Amino acid sequence: MTSTDLNPDQKAHAPTKRPLALPLAQRILLGFVLAVAVIAVYYPVHWQPFANYDDADYVFDNFHVKAGLTWATLQWAMTTRDAANWHPVTWMSHALDTQIFGLNPTGPHDVNVLLHIANALLLFWVLQRATGLVGRSWMVAALFALHPINVESVAWIAERKNLLSMFFFLLTLAAYRWYTERPHGSRYLIVAALFALGLMSKPQVITLPFVLLLWDFWPLRRLAYRHSLFAIRRRHASGRSAETQLARSEKGPSGEERKAKSEDREPNGEWQWLLVEKVPLLGLAVASAVLTVRAQAAGGATSSYGFVLRLENALVSYVQYLEKAIWPSRLAVFYPYPGKPYPFFQVFGALLVLAAITVGVFLARRRRYLAVGWLWFLGTLVPMIGVVQVGTQAMADRYAYLPFVGLFIMVCWLAADVAAEMHITPVLLRGTGVLVLFVLAIVAHRQVGYWNDHITLWTHVLEVTHNNWLAENNLGTALLKMGRPEEAILHFRAAAALYSEDPNTILNIGTYDQMHGNIAAAIADYKKAAEMARNPRTKGRAYNNLGYAYQDAGNLAQARASLQLAVQADPEFVGAWISLGLMAQKMGDLPSAIKAYQQALQIHPSDFGYLLLASALEQSGERDQANAARQKAALISDNILGAQHYADKLLNH
């Protein structure tokens, strides 16, 4: 925000291209300050672990990702519906991390921070190129870079998809402005390609064709002013127009400016072309929507909340997002869905707030950026607001990563305009901005610290939310892995009491029962979890655990049947294939054991897997094939003696 920015009336009629207010060196310096600020806030993520929420599915327990960048990984990424999404660019990004860093979370965390820096710099560049206003553009980018609500998107490795989709979204905006300067088919193809990459990172950018229409209205001003919903009929009695004043303050109008003025005076039907222009992009969005809905259905991610409750939650969530934009406190990884309808006054109050702001921005017709920013916020949140519910969360901090840019545009442009109208000194305006950013940076840095370990993270979530069954379950999981089962079971039971339909919680209770020798209770828990699970991976885990519980009970036939159900539910469950092979080998069915081991090795080759296969082949009299399997184990193993010890332990269990 600078004192050299144009006032509202000037901006309403200003030409599309303006001279930039600061020289290149100073703009580079501003970008450098942004990057340093992000590093100062986010440097603790370098030492943080993988989260015990989704990171396993996306990275360290995903055999395709762990294989690194291979042709097989690319084929899988283009066709899989894992994690209830179709986002091949995201999968390949994680695979690239594994290829470079192995399974060390440090590298992926650093990449996330770099992507967030890139997004902040891109946002700064896109805005100042489109508007010509450096100060306001930088402040928008700084708010985006330092706002605490974006910590979740950066500190959580599984949210790489959020960062990538935003990256390509901003590149698409930049390419679109370039296309509008000289429309051409080749330039349009670049816009479409970048949009496709964004959709292939995360379909949250599905609303981009509508954002481009907003961008046409402001700041690109491609819509004929007389035809816009915000048309201002200038009257001769008002004196010289701001456009004339602007033209006289410069050397003279360019060809583009003269064209813009003529379009402002005479109808030319330009708006119809702008709609047609977006149709191919809308086609990409529809295709992405179809793929996403199918992936979410296949992954069991769709929820069965009633439509009225979903609509109420959407209205209330919009206002809660606004509250967190202004006062970013009590931020959490997971906000539980309400178990009952909202009070009428809360829903009606939320509706009034949204309606009042909407009417206000449309009445402020001279300030086009208010309508654009508000519709950006409302529109880009539509896919995540929960009218079509995916998952069990009421709202999520990560969903604000893109929509809050619209709010930041509204605030920064309005603050600069009001300051100019009230003759507030630039020093006071900039000082206030720096103070706001400093406070946001402190809060964001503290929010980053909650991700230092699993217990700290989920304990904090329980402190700032109510009736949070997922936080109870995940805190229990962290305690169980630390060898504190008696503390863990308290949280598992609390989670089950709050939400009895979560199969993961029931699975964890079953694990506790099995650890304490209560096999009958464990079998009942696993059966219940398997019946409840809609996600194939969760169902596979439940049947796999059930197989081991039956084995502990001495019922090998039921154990084997359960393991067969596990691989039917999740055909890529390598552990279940290994378990099925072990069970068949113990029962003397060597052909079935060999087949199960081979299936596991086809999905994910491992040294101990080849040694198990060698054992079964040798028992079958296939000595040459057994030796060949041992040689393959030796080729891929870093510790063949350790692998042999582990294989023997599995066979003798």
WOSULHU-V793538 format. One line per field, one symbol per residue. ss: DSSP state (H for helix, E for strand, L for the rest). phi: phi as a letter, one per 30 degrees, with the letter a starting at -180 (. if undefined). burial: + if it has 16 or more other ideal C-beta (glycine too) atoms within 10 Angstrom, else -. A space follows every 10 residues. Layout:
BEGIN
ss: ???
phi: ???
burial: ???
END
This chain:
BEGIN
ss: LLLLLLLHHH HHHLLLLLLL LLLHHHHHHH HHHHHHHHHH HHHHHHHLLL LLLLHHHHHH LLHHHHLLLL HHHHHHHHHL LHHHLLLHHH HHHHHHHHHH HLLLHHHHHH HHHHHHHHHH HHHHHHHHHH HLLHHHHHHH HHHHHHLHHH HHHHHLHHHH HHHHHHHHHH HHHHHHHHHH HLLLHHHHHH HHHHHHHHHL LLHHHHHHHH HHHHHHHLLL LLLLHHHLLL LLLLLHHHLL LHHHHHHHHL LLLLHHHHHH HHHHHLLLLH HHHHHHHLHH HHHHHHHHHH HHHHHHHHLL LELLLLHHHH HHHHHHHHHH HHHHHHLLLL LLLLEELLLL LLLHHHHHHH HHHHHHHHHH HHHLLLLHHH HHHHHHHHHH HHHHLLLLLE LLEEELHHHH HHHHHHHHHH HHHHHHHHHH HLLLLHHHHH HHHHHHHHHH HHHHHHHHHH HHLHHHHHHH HHHHLLLLHH HHHHHHHHHH HLLLHHHHHH HHHHHHHHLL LLHHHHHHHH HHHHHLLLHH HHHHHHHHHH HHLLLHHHHH HHHHHHHHHH HHLLLHHHHH HHHHHHHHHL LLLHHHHHHH HHHHHHLLLH HHHHHHHHHH HHHLLLHHHH HHHHHHHHHL LLHHHHHHHH HHHHHHLLLH HHHHHHHHHH HHL
phi: .bdddddedd ddbdddcbdd dbdeeddddd dddedddddd dceddecddd dcbiddddbd ccdddddidb ddddddddcd ceihbcbddd ddddddeddd cicddededd dedddddedd dddedddddd cicdedddde dddddcdddd eedcdcddce ddddddeded ddeddddddd daeaeddddd eddddddddd cadddddeed dddddddacd hddedddddc ecddcdddid dddddddddc dldddddddd dddddbdbid ddddddeded dddddddddd dddddddddi cdccdddddd dddddddedd ddddddbdbh dbdbcddddb dddedddddd ddddddddde ddddddcedd dddddedddd dedcdjdcdb icddaaeddd edddedddde dddddddddd dchddedddd dddddedddd dddddddedd ddaddddddd eddcbbhcdd dddddddddd ddibdddddd ddddddddbd ccdddddddd dddddciddd dddddddddd dddcdedddd ddddddeddd dddicddddd dddddddddb dcddeddddd dddddddicd eddddddddd dddadbdddd dddddddddd icdddddddd dddddcccad dddddddddd dcd
burial: +++-++-+++ ++++++++-+ ++----+--+ +--++-++-- ++--+--+++ +++-+-++++ -++++++--- --+--++--+ ++++++++++ +++++++++- ----+-++++ +++-++++++ ++++++++++ ++++++++++ ++++++++++ ++++++++++ ++++++++++ +++++++-++ ------++-+ ++-+++++++ ++++++++++ ++++++++++ +++++--+-+ ---------- +++--++--- --+---+--+ +-++------ +--+--++-- +--++--+-- +++-++-+++ +++-----++ -++++++++- ++-++--+-- +++++++--- -+----+--+ ---+--+--- +---++++++ ++++++++++ +-++++-+++ ++++++++++ ++++++++++ +++++++-++ -----+--++ --+--++--+ +-+++-++++ +--++-++-+ ++--+--+++ ++++++++++ ----+--++- ++++++-++- -+++++++++ ++++----+- ++++++++++ -+++++++++ ++++++++++ +---+--+++ +++++++-++ -+++++++++ ++++++--++ -+++++++++ +--+++++++ ++++++++-- -+--++--++ -++---+--+ --++-++--+ ---
END
